[in-house]
Amino acid sequence: MSDDGKVNRLRNPLAGFLLILTVGLFLWFQRQPDHGIGEQAGAVEAGGDIEVFFSEPYAPSASSRRGGIDEHLAEAIRNARYSVDVAVLRLDLWSIRDALIEAHQRGVAVRVVTDDDYAHEEEIIDLLQAGIEVVTDPPDALMHHKFTIIDSVDVWTGSMNYTLNGAYRHDNNLLHLHSREAAANYLVEFEEMFEEGRFGMASVMDTPYPRLSLTNVDVEVYFSPDDMAAVQIVELLDAAQDRIVILAYSLTLDPIADAICGRIEGGVHVEGVIDSGQAANTGSDVDRLVRAGADLLLDGNADKMHHKVIIVDDAIVITGSYNFSRSAEERNDENLLIIYSQELAEAYLEEYARIRALAAP
C-alpha cells in the first residue's frame, strides 16, 4: 500500500510505455471511425452505436465454459490498436486474461484496476508476470466496476464480472458502446483510480459528458458515489406512466423503493424478478413492494440472477454495475447508464421474459 493508504500498486514497468502512449495518441487522432457494431453473432443493436449481449446459463454450450459472452469482449481486446483499460471487481476468465496478455505483447498499453480482495488470484498474477500494471483499491473499499475501455473510443460495461460464474452461470448483461464521449467519461473514472488512487467516497464529481447522444440514442452516464445516481433513477421512476420492469440482484435502497411504491399508487404497473438469494436479506425492499402491489417473483437460477436493470415505460433502460443498494449509492465504485432506446428496451424485455419464465411462482 502507498504511504497515503489509498491505493495498492502491483507494478511491473511497461517498457517503452511513454513511446507507445505518444504514438498511440497520434494514431488515434488519425483513426477513421470503424464501428463494427452488430457484426458479431448474438448482438442486439440499438441505434448503430450500442449492442448488448446476455449470458445463457441454460444453453448446452454453457457447460463447456467456451463461446459465452466473454468471447465478444475478448475479441474486442484482441483487436485493440493502442490501449486497453480494465476496471473489474474480479477476473478469472482465461479468455480475457489471454487477450490482455496478447494485446500487451503486441505493444498495446494495457492497464488494470481490480478489487484488493481478488488481487492475488492466479489470473491477476499472470497479468503481472506478463508485465501488465495492476492497481488495487484499499482493503476497506469495494471497487465494483465491470468496464473496459478500448482505444479511447469503445466502452464495454454491464453487470458481468470477468469470471466463469459471471459469463456462464449467472444471468448477466454485457453492453458495448461505440462513443468517444462515453469512453472519455469512463477514462476519467479509470484515471481517478489508477493514477490518483481515489476510490469510493474519495471520488469527485468530474464526469465530462454526463449526457451524450449516440446515433439516434440519448445516453446518460453516472458514477457513484460522486454523481448521486439514485437521484437520477428516482426522477425517471417518478415520471413513469405505464410500466416499470425490474431485474435486480439486490433492491435495498429506500428512495428507489419509495418512488416505485408511489408509482404503484399512481396506477403504474410494476413487475420484475429478484435474485432469490438476496430477496430476504436485511434491508430488502422486496416484501414491501409486493405488499404495495408489485408483481415480483424470485428467480429460478440455481446460482445468481445478477442483472441490475430497470426498464421504464418499455423505452428507457437503466443498467450498469450499480446494484440498487445503499452501498452502491454511498460507498462503492460503480457506474450507471440510462439509455433512451425502445429498441434496446425490447432486447432487455426479451431477457426479462426468459428469466420470468423460469422464476418461482
Backbone torsions as a table, in degrees:
resi	resn	phi	psi	omega
1	MET	NA	143.5	178.3
2	SER	-69.6	167.3	-176.8
3	ASP	-60.8	-31.3	-177.3
4	ASP	-82.3	-2.0	174.4
5	GLY	72.7	11.5	-174.6
6	LYS	-101.6	-20.0	-173.4
7	VAL	-150.3	141.1	171.5
8	ASN	-104.8	132.4	176.9
9	ARG	-118.0	127.5	175.0
10	LEU	-106.3	100.3	-165.0
11	ARG	-106.9	136.3	159.8
12	ASN	-135.0	113.9	-170.7
13	PRO	-58.6	144.7	176.4
14	LEU	-91.3	114.7	-179.7
15	ALA	-64.5	130.0	176.7
16	GLY	67.7	24.2	-174.4
17	PHE	-57.4	-45.4	-177.2
18	LEU	-63.6	-37.7	178.2
19	LEU	-65.8	-44.5	179.2
20	ILE	-60.9	-44.6	-178.5
21	LEU	-62.1	-44.1	-178.8
22	THR	-62.9	-48.7	179.4
23	VAL	-63.4	-41.4	-179.1
24	GLY	-60.6	-43.4	179.8
25	LEU	-65.0	-39.6	177.9
26	PHE	-61.6	-48.5	-178.6
27	LEU	-66.3	-34.7	179.6
28	TRP	-59.1	-42.3	-179.2
29	PHE	-70.3	-21.4	177.1
30	GLN	-86.3	-11.0	-171.5
31	ARG	-69.8	137.0	172.9
32	GLN	-90.9	142.7	-179.3
33	PRO	-57.8	136.0	179.8
34	ASP	-141.5	83.0	-167.7
35	HIS	-61.7	-51.0	-176.3
36	GLY	59.3	22.9	-175.1
37	ILE	-81.0	136.1	174.2
38	GLY	84.1	1.1	-178.5
39	GLU	-79.2	-21.9	-177.3
40	GLN	-84.1	144.7	179.2
41	ALA	-60.4	138.7	175.9
42	GLY	88.7	-2.6	-179.6
43	ALA	-78.3	140.1	172.2
44	VAL	-112.7	117.5	-176.9
45	GLU	-84.7	155.9	171.0
46	ALA	-146.1	99.5	176.2
47	GLY	78.2	7.3	175.5
48	GLY	87.8	-18.5	-178.1
49	ASP	-116.2	3.0	179.4
50	ILE	-134.2	137.9	170.2
51	GLU	-140.2	153.7	-178.1
52	VAL	-132.4	144.5	175.6
53	PHE	-124.1	147.2	177.6
54	PHE	-121.9	140.1	175.3
55	SER	-66.3	158.5	-178.4
56	GLU	-132.4	73.8	-174.2
57	PRO	-63.8	-17.0	180.0
58	TYR	-103.9	3.5	177.8
59	ALA	-71.1	146.9	178.9
60	PRO	-56.0	-32.0	-177.9
61	SER	-75.0	-14.4	-175.3
62	ALA	-62.4	-33.7	-177.9
63	SER	-67.9	-20.7	179.8
64	SER	-80.7	-14.2	-176.8
65	ARG	57.2	34.1	178.4
66	ARG	-136.8	148.7	173.7
67	GLY	76.8	18.0	178.9
68	GLY	-83.9	-169.6	-176.3
69	ILE	-67.1	-18.4	176.4
70	ASP	-62.8	-27.2	-177.7
71	GLU	-64.5	-30.7	178.4
72	HIS	-67.3	-42.7	177.3
73	LEU	-68.1	-41.8	179.4
74	ALA	-59.8	-41.4	178.5
75	GLU	-63.8	-41.5	178.7
76	ALA	-62.2	-39.7	177.8
77	ILE	-65.5	-40.7	179.3
78	ARG	-64.7	-26.1	179.3
79	ASN	-91.7	1.0	179.9
80	ALA	-61.1	143.2	-178.9
81	ARG	-102.6	-37.7	-169.1
82	TYR	-127.4	-42.3	-172.2
83	SER	-151.9	146.6	171.9
84	VAL	-137.8	119.2	178.8
85	ASP	-118.1	122.9	-173.9
86	VAL	-119.6	129.6	170.9
87	ALA	-127.4	110.4	-175.0
88	VAL	-147.1	139.0	-180.0
89	LEU	-55.4	-45.9	-173.8
90	ARG	-149.3	142.4	-179.4
91	LEU	-137.0	114.3	171.3
92	ASP	-137.8	12.6	176.6
93	LEU	-79.7	124.5	178.1
94	TRP	-65.2	-32.8	-179.0
95	SER	-60.7	-42.7	-179.6
96	ILE	-74.7	-43.8	177.0
97	ARG	-55.2	-49.4	-176.6
98	ASP	-64.5	-40.6	179.8
99	ALA	-64.5	-39.6	178.7
100	LEU	-65.6	-42.6	179.7
101	ILE	-66.1	-42.4	178.3
102	GLU	-61.9	-42.8	178.7
103	ALA	-61.9	-45.6	178.0
104	HIS	-58.6	-42.2	-178.7
105	GLN	-69.1	-22.6	176.4
106	ARG	-82.5	-4.5	-179.1
107	GLY	99.0	4.3	175.5
108	VAL	-72.9	137.5	177.3
109	ALA	-75.7	111.5	-177.1
110	VAL	-113.9	127.9	178.1
111	ARG	-133.4	147.9	-175.7
112	VAL	-136.3	136.7	168.0
113	VAL	-118.5	132.3	177.9
114	THR	-141.8	170.2	-179.4
115	ASP	-79.5	141.4	-178.1
116	ASP	-54.9	-33.2	-177.3
117	ASP	-63.9	-24.0	-175.1
118	TYR	-118.2	16.7	-173.9
119	ALA	-74.0	-17.1	-174.8
120	HIS	-108.1	17.8	174.7
121	GLU	-74.4	160.0	-171.5
122	GLU	-56.6	-42.3	-175.8
123	GLU	-68.5	-34.0	175.4
124	ILE	-68.6	-41.4	176.0
125	ILE	-59.9	-39.2	177.8
126	ASP	-60.7	-40.7	178.3
127	LEU	-63.3	-44.2	179.6
128	LEU	-62.3	-43.8	-179.2
129	GLN	-65.6	-25.7	177.2
130	ALA	-79.5	-9.9	178.9
131	GLY	102.6	10.7	179.7
132	ILE	-88.2	131.8	179.9
133	GLU	-81.1	133.7	-179.5
134	VAL	-124.3	131.8	176.3
135	VAL	-113.9	138.7	178.4
136	THR	-118.4	158.3	177.1
137	ASP	-80.0	168.7	176.1
138	PRO	-66.2	157.3	-177.7
139	PRO	-59.6	-26.4	-176.8
140	ASP	-91.8	7.3	-179.4
141	ALA	-109.8	168.8	173.1
142	LEU	-130.9	106.7	176.9
143	MET	-87.5	95.3	-168.2
144	HIS	-98.8	4.8	-179.1
145	HIS	-59.7	158.2	169.2
146	LYS	-142.6	73.3	-179.7
147	PHE	-138.8	155.2	176.4
148	THR	-135.0	135.8	176.4
149	ILE	-113.3	128.3	-177.7
150	ILE	-120.7	124.4	175.8
151	ASP	54.6	27.2	177.4
152	SER	56.7	26.7	-179.9
153	VAL	-142.6	-17.0	-179.8
154	ASP	-121.4	134.4	177.5
155	VAL	-120.6	131.2	172.6
156	TRP	-116.0	125.4	-178.6
157	THR	-149.9	-169.1	-178.6
158	GLY	132.8	-153.8	-175.8
159	SER	-98.7	-6.7	-170.6
160	MET	-85.3	117.7	164.4
161	ASN	-69.7	155.1	-176.7
162	TYR	-86.0	64.0	-175.8
163	THR	-131.6	162.0	174.6
164	LEU	-58.6	-43.7	177.5
165	ASN	-60.9	-46.3	-177.1
166	GLY	-61.3	-40.0	-175.4
167	ALA	-87.3	-26.8	-168.5
168	TYR	-125.5	-15.9	-178.9
169	ARG	-116.0	-35.7	-177.5
170	HIS	-89.1	156.6	168.7
171	ASP	-82.5	119.5	-174.7
172	ASN	-145.6	162.2	171.5
173	ASN	-124.8	147.0	178.3
174	LEU	-128.0	117.4	-171.7
175	LEU	-110.8	136.1	179.8
176	HIS	-119.8	124.3	176.5
177	LEU	-117.0	130.8	174.4
178	HIS	-103.4	100.1	-174.2
179	SER	-166.5	124.7	177.2
180	ARG	-65.3	-35.9	-179.1
181	GLU	-69.3	-43.4	176.6
182	ALA	-61.4	-43.5	179.0
183	ALA	-62.2	-37.3	178.1
184	ALA	-63.0	-39.8	177.0
185	ASN	-59.3	-49.9	-176.9
186	TYR	-70.2	-30.5	178.4
187	LEU	-68.5	-37.0	175.3
188	VAL	-60.7	-44.9	177.8
189	GLU	-62.5	-41.7	-179.4
190	PHE	-64.3	-48.1	-179.0
191	GLU	-61.9	-35.6	178.1
192	GLU	-56.5	-39.9	179.6
193	MET	-82.8	-49.5	-171.6
194	PHE	-70.7	-46.4	-174.6
195	GLU	-92.3	-36.0	-172.9
196	GLU	-102.0	-11.9	178.6
197	GLY	66.2	29.5	-179.4
198	ARG	-104.3	120.2	-178.4
199	PHE	-128.6	158.6	173.1
200	GLY	55.0	-128.4	-174.4
201	MET	-70.7	-7.3	174.2
202	ALA	-82.4	-5.7	178.8
203	SER	-69.9	156.6	178.9
204	VAL	-125.2	157.5	-179.3
205	MET	-77.9	98.5	-175.6
206	ASP	-142.7	24.1	178.5
207	THR	-67.6	119.3	-172.4
208	PRO	-71.2	-33.1	-176.8
209	TYR	-130.6	70.6	-178.2
210	PRO	-63.1	-25.2	176.7
211	ARG	-127.1	125.4	-176.6
212	LEU	-144.9	163.0	-179.2
213	SER	-119.5	126.4	169.0
214	LEU	-98.6	-170.4	-180.0
215	THR	-65.7	107.3	176.9
216	ASN	64.7	14.2	-177.7
217	VAL	-137.8	128.5	172.9
218	ASP	-95.4	140.4	-175.4
219	VAL	-135.0	140.3	170.8
220	GLU	-116.8	140.0	-177.0
221	VAL	-125.5	125.8	-179.7
222	TYR	-133.3	149.3	175.7
223	PHE	-124.3	142.8	176.9
224	SER	-113.6	154.4	8.5
225	PRO	-88.1	1.6	-168.7
226	ASP	-76.8	-27.9	-173.6
227	ASP	-97.6	6.9	178.2
228	MET	51.4	58.7	-175.1
229	ALA	-59.4	-35.5	-177.5
230	ALA	-60.5	-34.6	178.7
231	VAL	-61.0	-41.7	-179.6
232	GLN	-66.4	-41.2	179.5
233	ILE	-64.4	-45.7	-178.2
234	VAL	-61.8	-39.8	178.9
235	GLU	-60.5	-41.9	178.7
236	LEU	-66.7	-43.3	179.8
237	LEU	-63.6	-41.0	179.7
238	ASP	-61.4	-26.8	-177.8
239	ALA	-93.1	-2.0	-178.8
240	ALA	-60.4	139.3	-176.7
241	GLN	-111.3	-34.0	-171.4
242	ASP	-122.7	-53.2	-171.8
243	ARG	-149.7	141.7	171.5
244	ILE	-122.1	126.2	179.0
245	VAL	-117.0	131.6	-173.4
246	ILE	-120.8	130.1	166.5
247	LEU	-123.7	100.9	-169.1
248	ALA	-132.6	125.8	171.6
249	TYR	-67.0	-41.5	-178.9
250	SER	-140.6	140.8	176.8
251	LEU	-142.9	93.2	-175.6
252	THR	-131.8	3.7	-175.4
253	LEU	-90.3	110.8	-171.4
254	ASP	-58.6	-41.2	179.6
255	PRO	-59.0	-34.4	177.4
256	ILE	-69.5	-44.6	177.5
257	ALA	-62.1	-39.6	177.9
258	ASP	-59.5	-44.6	-178.9
259	ALA	-64.6	-41.4	179.4
260	ILE	-64.3	-44.4	177.9
261	CYS	-60.7	-38.8	178.5
262	GLY	-62.4	-38.4	180.0
263	ARG	-73.8	-32.5	174.6
264	ILE	-60.6	-43.9	177.6
265	GLU	-62.1	-28.6	179.6
266	GLY	-85.9	5.6	175.9
267	GLY	94.7	4.9	178.3
268	VAL	-79.1	135.1	178.0
269	HIS	-80.3	130.4	179.6
270	VAL	-122.6	127.6	176.6
271	GLU	-143.1	165.1	-179.9
272	GLY	172.8	178.7	176.0
273	VAL	-130.6	133.2	-178.2
274	ILE	-117.7	144.5	176.3
275	ASP	-60.0	127.6	-174.6
276	SER	-65.6	-29.3	-179.2
277	GLY	-74.7	-17.2	-177.3
278	GLN	-107.8	-17.4	-169.7
279	ALA	-61.4	-32.4	-176.7
280	ALA	-100.4	8.8	-179.7
281	ASN	-64.7	159.2	176.9
282	THR	-56.2	129.8	179.0
283	GLY	89.0	-3.3	-179.0
284	SER	-63.8	138.9	178.4
285	ASP	-98.3	8.8	-173.7
286	VAL	-64.0	-50.7	-179.5
287	ASP	-60.2	-40.8	179.3
288	ARG	-61.0	-42.3	-179.7
289	LEU	-67.8	-38.2	177.5
290	VAL	-63.3	-43.5	178.6
291	ARG	-62.5	-30.8	179.5
292	ALA	-77.3	-12.3	177.8
293	GLY	118.5	4.1	177.8
294	ALA	-73.3	138.3	178.9
295	ASP	-91.6	82.7	-176.4
296	LEU	-109.6	135.9	175.7
297	LEU	-118.5	159.7	174.2
298	LEU	-92.4	141.0	-173.0
299	ASP	-68.1	160.0	179.9
300	GLY	-104.4	6.5	177.8
301	ASN	-72.8	128.0	-179.3
302	ALA	-66.3	-16.2	178.9
303	ASP	-106.2	-95.8	-177.9
304	LYS	-139.3	139.1	165.7
305	MET	-95.0	97.5	-162.6
306	HIS	-99.9	3.8	179.0
307	HIS	-61.2	154.9	171.2
308	LYS	-132.2	77.3	-168.0
309	VAL	-132.8	136.6	166.2
310	ILE	-131.2	132.0	178.6
311	ILE	-114.5	124.4	-175.8
312	VAL	-108.6	123.4	175.4
313	ASP	53.3	32.9	176.3
314	ASP	56.0	24.7	-174.6
315	ALA	-143.3	-13.8	-177.4
316	ILE	-127.6	128.3	-179.5
317	VAL	-110.8	126.3	172.3
318	ILE	-107.6	123.0	-177.1
319	THR	-157.7	173.0	179.6
320	GLY	145.7	-155.3	176.9
321	SER	-87.9	-9.2	-168.8
322	TYR	-76.8	106.1	167.7
323	ASN	-70.1	152.9	-178.5
324	PHE	-85.6	69.4	-172.1
325	SER	-137.9	161.6	178.3
326	ARG	-65.4	-37.8	179.1
327	SER	-61.3	-43.4	179.5
328	ALA	-63.1	-38.4	-177.4
329	GLU	-75.2	-36.8	-168.5
330	GLU	-110.1	-21.9	-170.7
331	ARG	-128.6	-41.7	-172.1
332	ASN	-77.1	158.6	167.2
333	ASP	-85.7	116.9	-173.6
334	GLU	-140.6	161.2	170.5
335	ASN	-130.7	148.6	-176.6
336	LEU	-137.2	132.9	175.9
337	LEU	-114.8	138.6	170.1
338	ILE	-118.8	117.7	-171.8
339	ILE	-120.9	123.2	-177.7
340	TYR	-95.3	91.6	-176.0
341	SER	-156.8	114.3	176.7
342	GLN	-65.2	-35.6	-179.8
343	GLU	-64.1	-45.2	178.1
344	LEU	-67.0	-39.5	177.6
345	ALA	-58.4	-39.0	178.3
346	GLU	-61.6	-39.2	178.3
347	ALA	-63.6	-44.0	178.4
348	TYR	-68.0	-33.4	178.0
349	LEU	-68.4	-33.2	174.4
350	GLU	-64.6	-41.5	176.7
351	GLU	-63.6	-41.2	177.0
352	TYR	-59.6	-44.4	-179.6
353	ALA	-61.7	-39.4	178.1
354	ARG	-62.1	-46.7	-177.9
355	ILE	-69.5	-39.2	179.4
356	ARG	-62.4	-38.2	-179.2
357	ALA	-63.0	-23.6	-179.9
358	LEU	-100.2	-1.7	-174.5
359	ALA	-76.0	157.4	178.8
360	ALA	-69.8	134.6	-179.9
361	PRO	-69.3	NA	NA
